[in-house]
Each structure stands twice: as C-alpha cells, then as structure tokens.
Amino acid sequence: MKILVIGSGGREHALVWKLAQSPHATQMWCAPGNAGIAQERLAMNGAAVECINLGAEELPKLLAFARENRVDFTIVGPDNPLALGIVDLFQRHGLKIWGVNQRAARFESSKVFSQKFMEKYGIPTAAAGTFSDAAAAKGFCATLGGKCVVKADGLALGKGVLICRNQSEAEQAVEEIMVGKAFGTAGANVVIQEFLEGIEVSLHALCDGTTAKVFPTSQDHKRALDGDAGLNTGGMGTYSPTPFLTGAQLADAARSILDPFMRGCAAEGIDFRGLLYPGIMLTRSGPKVLEFNARFGDPETQIYLTRLENDLVELLDASASGTLGDQELKWKPEASVCVIMASGGYPGSYPKGKVIKGLDTANALPHIKVFHAGTAMKDGQLVTNGGRVLGVTALGQDLRAAQAAAYTAVEKIQFEGAHYRRDIAAKAF
C-alpha cells in the first residue's frame, strides 16, 4: 500500500513512525514532513519515507501528487486541511483518505457551532454564551463575575483560549480577541464559558460514522511553564494513562459524551469518520466537555502510538471504511510520557536555525523515541525550525519510570535557548 501522510509536526512524525511498522506499507511520503520523518524506514522493505515539498494546505497540489503517484491511502494530521475540505476533495476524485470531512471538521473549526451542538444534544459542558458583539460579550462575562474562559471561534493553533479570573481580565480578553484581532478572523465571534473547576484530561476516540472506540486517558500540559504558569501553548507534554478515571469511570464518561455525540451527528447528517478528541474537565458534578477537536492531539499522538499494539494502517482503514466495529483496540500495559523541548520564547516569537546536539545519544537509550516537531536539515546539521522542536517520549513499567526515562533523555539533548517543563506527569503523583 502506498501511503501519503499530510503534516509536519510531532503528531505526524508519530503517525509516520507507527504506520511504517505495518506490513501493509510498501511506500510512504509525507507532505511536507520534517527532518525526523525523513529518517524513518518502512519495516516491510527498508525503504525511506520521502518528504515532499508541499504544504499541508496546498490542496490542489496534494491531490495532483496523490493522483500522479497512485497513492492508495492518504492520512491527514493537522486541523487546517480538514477544515479546508481536503477529505471531500480527495473523495470526489475517488481517492481513499482518512480524516474528517469538512462538515465534521466544524466541531473544531467553529467553537460556536460546537457549543450549540453540545447544548442541543445534551452533551455535558460548561454554561456558555456565543457572541459577535464585544459589548454583549463583556456583559455576559459580568454575569459570571468575570471568572470565565474566552475562546476565539475559529482555528488559532491551540492558542485562542484566554482564561480570566476577574471582570477586568475578561474585558481585556474580549478586546484582545474581538477588537484587537489577536487571532485574526478566528476571533470575529467568541464563545464565553463559565470557568470549570477540576482536573483536565484528554479523551480520544476513533470513529467510523457509526462506531466510536475510546482510547485510554491522557493528560496534556498546555501552559508554557512549570506549575501551569505562563501562556497557553499547543502543548508542552503529556502522559498516559492518568490515575483520575478507573476503567468503569472512563466507560461512563465515554457513554455520557460519545453516545449523544454520535446520535447528534446522525440527526444532523454529519458522517464523522476520523478522530474525535474532546478536552474534558472532571468536575464535582461529573465530566464536562471543554471543547472538541477533530484530529489526533499533539503531543497526545506520541504517547498513544507508543502504547498502541494494533496495526495503525488497519485501524485507520477501518475508520475510513466504516468497519471499525470489527476491530478491538489493544494497548501495552506500560505508561508513556512525552516531554516537549521548545524554542526559547515560545509560544511568543522565537529564533530558528539553532543547532541540535545529542539526539543520537538520547535515541539510543532504552524505550526512548524522540519525535521531531519543528526541525530541519541545514548545511548537513539538524537545526530548530519551529516553536515546539522535539517530543522526547519514553515508555516505562509505570508512570514514575517513564517520567524518569523521559527526563534522562531530555538532558542528553542541547540547543541554544531550549526550554521545557520539568513537571510533566507530576499531577499523577
């Protein structure tokens, strides 16, 4: 099977790495990929994964490439091409592709749509209002005493969410998003939610239009600094499993969220085939959905795929084909921890082109896989090329062992300005 993976981050490196282990994969490309993806080899024949210089949003060029090279199966990593309708485009031309179609992508590309859907179909979520007028938005914040979360409606690279502790912070957030256009057109409308107290976890569920198969729990770390301080980022690290839900509680949470979700999709004529990733707050009154994402999380993919025992090609094919009910998800009992090494200044402005050293030493450690997120080759040297640079991922007998192994590997890697959180997985203890 000839496979094309779309995207360039740590999520896509993890997808390529896992897909390459399948005996079904005979040739693989990644568009545009990164320096780590270019080092992967297929288990079937030892062929290198080829990175091609096409952006994830260059839909007509990606389609032309897939047709010219007779790609059998395309797998989409990031949210933007899904929101732009890449799945619909490929399907119109008779090409097999995994990921949600444009209508289903609205669960992530429009927080207003998502919030109204949850309210309509009884999915547990925060009390909220949706607004296109800044004055009305500020008035609603006041009804919550200013303790709220202000979210840009559209896609904002995981950063369009501002947490407010009082009315002045809430008004400033509304000004920043709606008037100052901090996130561009994504902030033309906003969702304002009550601030929910509790423990936040990430759920993932693979869907095929009628069936949803839930993954074990994981916990992401969005803030840039230790102790959940600093700005929101795309994610500074994650681990799985979490100790906050028993198997029975996870099943209950999945039922209370996924059952009405799938029913609502059926009622609205939304054919949801792909990955549903709800962010969940475990509150005193039960799990509540903070927001929906319609693709694998990053860095959650890194820890899930190091634990997954199934053939990923077969699972994604079943998701795209509507035969997921025949599959049983199998997970290694070990724990996985991923620590993100980021460029100095991230999530604000940061330099690129810093030489990365020590990667071979880190990768040689037992049960370690370093996934590349923002890397490139320049004059024969591996250099930084993004905000999140590497996802240092470790598998261990338990969370403490995995955490210790991940940080041992992190210490082997150096690049100027490197920063990372030192408390990934600490909440579990």
SULLIN-V899889 format. One record per backbone hydrogen bond with DSSP energy under -0.5 kcal/mol. NH is the residue of the N-H (numbers start at 1). CO is the residue of the C=O. Records with the same first field share a line. If there is no record, write none. Layout:
NH = CO + CO
//
This chain:
3 = 1 + 27
4 = 73
5 = 29
6 = 75
7 = 5 + 31
13 = 9
14 = 10
15 = 11
16 = 12
17 = 13
18 = 14
19 = 15
20 = 16
21 = 18
22 = 19
25 = 22
26 = 1 + 24
27 = 1
29 = 3
30 = 50
31 = 5
32 = 52
33 = 7
35 = 375
38 = 34
39 = 36
40 = 37
42 = 47
43 = 20
46 = 42
49 = 40
50 = 28
51 = 49
52 = 30
54 = 52
58 = 55
59 = 57
62 = 58
63 = 59
64 = 60
65 = 61
66 = 62
67 = 63
68 = 64
69 = 65
70 = 67
71 = 66
72 = 2
73 = 2
74 = 96
75 = 4
76 = 98
77 = 6 + 75
82 = 78
83 = 79
84 = 80
85 = 81 + 82
86 = 81
89 = 85
90 = 86
91 = 87
92 = 88
93 = 89 + 90
94 = 91
95 = 90
98 = 74
100 = 294
101 = 271
105 = 101
106 = 102 + 103
107 = 104
108 = 105
109 = 105
110 = 106
111 = 153
114 = 110
115 = 111
116 = 112
117 = 113
118 = 114
119 = 115
120 = 116
121 = 117
122 = 119
123 = 118
124 = 122
126 = 289
129 = 192
131 = 190
137 = 133
138 = 134
139 = 135
140 = 136
141 = 137
142 = 138
143 = 139
144 = 140 + 141
145 = 142
146 = 141
147 = 144
148 = 146 + 164
149 = 193
150 = 162
151 = 149 + 191
152 = 160
153 = 186 + 189
154 = 186
159 = 156
162 = 150
164 = 148
170 = 166
171 = 167
172 = 168
173 = 169
174 = 170
175 = 171
176 = 172
177 = 173
178 = 174
179 = 174 + 175
180 = 175
182 = 176
184 = 181
186 = 183
187 = 184
188 = 185
190 = 131
191 = 151
192 = 129
193 = 149 + 191
194 = 127
195 = 147
196 = 194
199 = 282
201 = 280
202 = 218
203 = 278
205 = 276
206 = 213
207 = 274
208 = 211
209 = 272
213 = 206
214 = 212
215 = 204
218 = 202
219 = 239
221 = 237
224 = 231
225 = 229
228 = 225
229 = 225 + 226
233 = 222
236 = 221
238 = 338
239 = 219
240 = 336
250 = 246
251 = 247
252 = 248
253 = 249
254 = 250
255 = 251
256 = 252
257 = 253
258 = 254
259 = 254 + 255
260 = 255
261 = 257
262 = 258
263 = 259
264 = 260
265 = 261
266 = 262
267 = 263
268 = 264
269 = 265 + 266
270 = 265
271 = 269
272 = 270
273 = 271
274 = 207 + 272
276 = 205 + 274
277 = 275 + 293
279 = 291
280 = 201
281 = 288
282 = 199 + 280
283 = 281 + 286
286 = 283
288 = 281
289 = 124
290 = 279
291 = 279
292 = 107
293 = 277
301 = 297
302 = 299
303 = 299
304 = 300
305 = 301
306 = 302
307 = 303 + 304
308 = 304
309 = 330
310 = 330
312 = 310
315 = 311
316 = 312
317 = 313
318 = 314
319 = 315
320 = 316
321 = 317
322 = 318
323 = 318
324 = 318
326 = 323
327 = 324
332 = 307
335 = 396
336 = 240
337 = 394
338 = 238
339 = 392
340 = 236 + 338
341 = 390
342 = 340 + 419
343 = 387
346 = 343
348 = 345
353 = 384
356 = 382
357 = 414
362 = 358
363 = 359
364 = 360
365 = 362
368 = 365
369 = 393
371 = 369 + 391
373 = 389
374 = 389
376 = 383
378 = 381
381 = 378
383 = 376
384 = 354
385 = 374
386 = 374
389 = 341 + 387
390 = 341
391 = 371
392 = 339 + 390
393 = 369 + 391
394 = 337
395 = 367
396 = 335
402 = 398
403 = 399
404 = 400
405 = 401
406 = 402
407 = 403
408 = 404
409 = 405
410 = 406
411 = 407
412 = 409
413 = 410
414 = 357
418 = 415
419 = 342
426 = 423
428 = 425
429 = 426
//
